[in-house]
Amino acid sequence: MTEKPKIVISLLLLAASLAFAAPAADLPFGAWTRASNEPILSPQGGTWESAGTFNPAVTFFRAKDANKQDPGKFVMLYRAQDAAGTSRLGYAESTDGIRFTRRPDPVLSPETGYEKDGGVEDPRLQKFGDTFTSPTPAITKRMRSSASPPSRDLIHWERQGVILPAYKGNWNVAWTKSGAIVPEKINGKYWMYWLGTAADKTDQMGLSYSTDLIHWTEATATPVLPRRPEKFDSRVVEPGPPPILTPGGIVLIYNGADDKLVYRTGVAVFDRKDPRKLLSRSDEPIFAPEKEWERVGQVPNVIFVEGMVPQGKRWLFYYGGADQYIGVAEAPSK
């Protein structure tokens, strides 16, 4: 082969790589900055939330029977951990999305056999009609699977049992957790991105579909969003908040960890007509641990995004810092 064709082929491959790796034009938000330089929620007391408050789901809530004068409120469900390492879900609310007031008691605590020892953790909130569903990992010493309790007021929850059993997937041979549900049906089905553990012990992203939000079928034979060696997501690829539907596709913010288990934020765009088809993916992280409380804590060097709310001309993104604190970032709407 002559030198000129080699150069042309190299340029074409580079152009294709850049086009695939840069989904910025398809995103509904701009660059992220911190809306608060300090944690907006920290551990407190000596009981159920004394060791950590982190990894929150957040939604803007207005009761179905509220009057027209009711401005609504931000509601946060967050993972709270006691000194023994047992997790529960706490509840906090806010009028501005930054300053939150907590309820004194958790709204979801371990009760069933599959929640023993470790508890419940890391919720993602999605609303269909007037009912919220929250695929919530339930921890035991032997398995870690996603359960899905529904609620109408975000305080009272009804367990529906395990929806993604561990150790039974197409490629995922251990844990299943962290379900992020697409906000509308596509091709008559609900779709959920989730985390599974592959045979090489890395955590990658899978996809399942359902007609009733309880019974799910795995949609792919291999990870729908695999890890990438030598990049910021070489070890872990885990869904963040529920995806955003845009004219350009399904926008999914995700949490990626490298071989040193530093957690940063990535974003992927999937085909709006086929949630299995990846259109683009960020080549570099869009957010990373910088503050001391994001770098020092129960697990160092962690930014873990799970909550997201559009608010006027901006988006608010809520995250856990170092598995101990809760922070908030913002980005302008496009």
Summary of the structure (lengths in Angstrom):
residues: 334
radius of gyration: 19.7
end to end distance: 45.9
largest distance: 74.2
contacts: 1158
relative contact order: 0.16
helix: 9%
strand: 42%
